Amino acid sequence: MLHFILLRLAMAIPTLLGMSFIAFLIVALAPGDPVMMELRAMGIVPEPDDIAALQAEFGLDKPLMMRYAEWLWRALQLEFGTSIATGRPVMAEIAIYLPATLSLAISALLGAIVISLTLGGLAATAGHIAGAGLRGLTILLVSVPSFWLALLLIYVFVLHLGWARLVGDGSLPDLVLPAITLSLAAGAALGRMVYERIRSEMSEDHIRLAIAKGLGPMQILLGHIAPRIIGPLATAWANAFGGLLGGAVVVESIFGWPGLGQLILQAIAHRRQTPRWSFAWIGAACRFRATGPVTFPVRFASPRRDGSARPSQFPYRDASAGHRPFGPGLVGPSDRRSAGLARGCACSDGSDPCGFTALGGGVRSGRR
């Protein structure tokens, strides 16, 4: 386990450095002088001496790699420099808007989890026609752009029904529509994963065995399928959190939510380099910190973390070892069929003495 944690940390360091360097290059090599654009935005006619003085003050006259090294050293200390427009530390401005963005992303993630479990579970367990309809709904929600969905929700719930405000004050009721906008697409994408995981588990022998024992659908779903798929799903949910942070930029600007989206759009419009570098760094760090606390427990609880399964993951013991393979509820022919199903005893000549094919398993080789 310690080796896995150290390996993940070692992989995270070059990932963060690579993402920060790419973001730095994209912002730094963009056309236009940020000092000149900022002065013009404030209504000041820029003079060459003023431009040179501001460039020297903010370090924009230094070579590119030196600027990146200085910025990276400050970023490791959570010091992202000073904003050209306001003269305040960038970290202080981010601290004002970050709580609103985090509350929106967390609310959207909770909604996406509920939507994914609902759509994926129903699509996997419903009939053929209903399942196909639910799968089509997930594809539709994934294909719809978030800004178009936001405009549609504004038209229906704000302009037509009057149930919400177009521009709020950042209160809890104003959080509903932005959270729904983000959670629908993310929940549909995650719902496809839930559907595929459930369908994959339903084709396993231990699920057929549970059906042969007479367990109900909910018992099978909650007792046999859910424990085996919760690990990959938790990792996918954590990965989705980083995507929700990025998607919140556009949604916040549409709904007027007072989050980082407002600050990012202002920085993009006025070519402010320091805030945009900081946003890229914080976004990459948030994605890693969201997946890290989930990946480590999932890896620790995985039955094959050391290359072999734990005995507790396989409650059905081999009848050839002299043990009764199942509980007392299975007796007679049913007991023999279930034991054969667990051991995969269909013979190589095509015969099926244990009734394996009758349970939907097909014929398999007699080798164990």
Residue, then its C-alpha position, 0 to 999 in steps of 0.5 A: m500500500l505504501h508503494f502504491i501511495l508513493l507511486r501515485l505521488a510520484m506520478a502526480i508531480p510531473t503531471l502537475l508540472g506538465m499541466s502548469f507549463i502547458a498552461f503557462l505557454i498558452v497564456a504567455l504566447a497569446p497575442g497582445d500585450p496585457v499591460m497595454m490592454e489593461l491600461r486601455a481598459m482603464g481609459i489610460v492612453p499608454e505611453p512607452d515609458d509607462i508600459a516599460a515600467l509596468q512590464a518591469e514591475f510585473g516581470l513581463d520583460k524577463p525571458l519566458m523560462m525565467r518567468y515560468a521558473e519564478w511563477l512556479w516557485r511562488a505557486l508552490q508557496l501559494e503566492f500567485g503574484t499581483s493582479i495588474a488591474t486591482g493591485r491586489p494579490v491574486m490569491a486574495e481575489i481567488a479566495i473571495y470567489l472560490p467558495a461559491t464555485l466549490s459549492l456549485a461543483i459539490s452540489a452538481l456532483l451530488g446531483a450527478i451521482v443520483i442521476s447516474l445511479t438512477l439512469g444506469g440502474l434502471a437502464a440495466t434492469a428494465g426491459h428491452i424497450a425501456g432500457a433502450g429509451l433510457r440509454g437514448l436519454t443518456i446519450l441525448l443529455v451528454s450531447v447537449p452543450s451546457f450553455w444551451l441547456a442553461l439557456l433552456l432552463i432559464y427560458v422555462f423556469v425563469l421567463h416562462l414559469g417565474w420560479a427562479r431569478l435570472v440574476g441572484d445574490g448567491s443564495l441557496p435558491d439561486l444555486v438550483l438551476p446552475a447545479i441542475t445544468l452541470s449535473l445533467a450532462a455529468g450524470a448522464a455520462l456517469g450513468r453510461m458507466v453504471y449501466e455497463r458495470i451492472r450489465s457486466e456483473m450480471s453476466e458473471d457466474h456468481i450472479r447466475l448462482a444468486i438467481a438460482k438460489g432465488l434471491g430477489p433483484m434488489q438483493i442481487l443488486l445491493g448485495h452482490i453487484a453494488p459492492r463490486i462496482i462501487g470502487p470504479l464508480a467512486t473513482a469516476w465520480a472523483n474524476a468528474f469533480g474536476g470536470l465540473l469545476g471547469g464546466a462551472v466557468v461558463v455556467e456561472s457566467i450565464f446564471g450570474w453565479p458569483g464564482l470563479g467564472q466571473l473572475i476568469l472571464q474578466a481575466i481572459a477579456h483583459r489578457r491578465q496572465t497571472p490570474r489565468w496561470s493561477f486558475a490552471w494550477i488550482g484546477a489541476a491541483c483540485r483534480f488530483r486532490a479529488t481523486g487521491p482521497v478516493t483512489f487510495p481507499v479503493r486500492f486498499a479495499s480491492p480484493r486483487r491489490d496484491g495480485s490475488a483475491r482475498p478469500s472473503q471475496f469468494p464465499y462459495r467454497d469448493a465442494s471437492a475440498g469436502h465442504r458444503p459449498f452453499g447454505p442449507g436452503l439449497v438441497g437435492p438437484s438444485d444444490r448439485r446444479s449450483a455446485g456445478l455452476a460455481r465450479g463451471c463443470a460443463c463437460s468437454d463433450g457437450s453434455d451438461p449433467c449439472g444443468f449449467t446451460a439451463l441457467g443461461g451459462g452456455v457450455r464451457s470446458g471441463r477444465r477448472 
